[in-house]
Amino acid sequence: MSTRLERSSTNRVFSGVAGGMAEYVDVSPGFVRFLWVLAAIFSGGIFIIVYVALILVLPVAAAAPAGESSAVAVARPPLDPVEAEARAQRRREAIGYLLVALGAIFLLGNVGLFRFVEWRYIWPLALIGLGAFLIVQRARR
């Protein structure tokens, strides 16, 4: 499990974004790839742009030296297994809350609660905010 979000250097099909996300959240990479495909289809291609942005923003994880397992992090102190599992659990919970919130927003939007909201301005602002958040997080490390 990775301690920060970065592209995987070992678990990659295209660029390692989905593999890195899977390692960060400690879930199956196939599941993350499946979610990316669904998101790309149902967003009309917006998530393809997000994927390309993540390729440019996320650093590539350091590869393990020859002879060592790819799960061994290079130049990082080992994590306590209990602490690592607690971090993974918090990440899973955060992603769960995010998915529930997005589902609620879409449901309420379909019911007509957000008729006054100009979504054409909200989505670009949300993407700008997400990008700024990722840049700030990267700069903090």
Buried (B, 14 or more C-beta within 10 A) or exposed (E): BBBEBBBBBBBBEEBBBBBBBBBBBBBEBEEBBEBBEEBBEEEEEEBBEBBEBBBEBBEBBEEBEEEEEEEEBEEEEEEEEEEBEEBBEEBEEEBEEEEEEEEEBEEEEEEEEBEEEEEEEEEEEEBEEBBEEBEEEBEEE
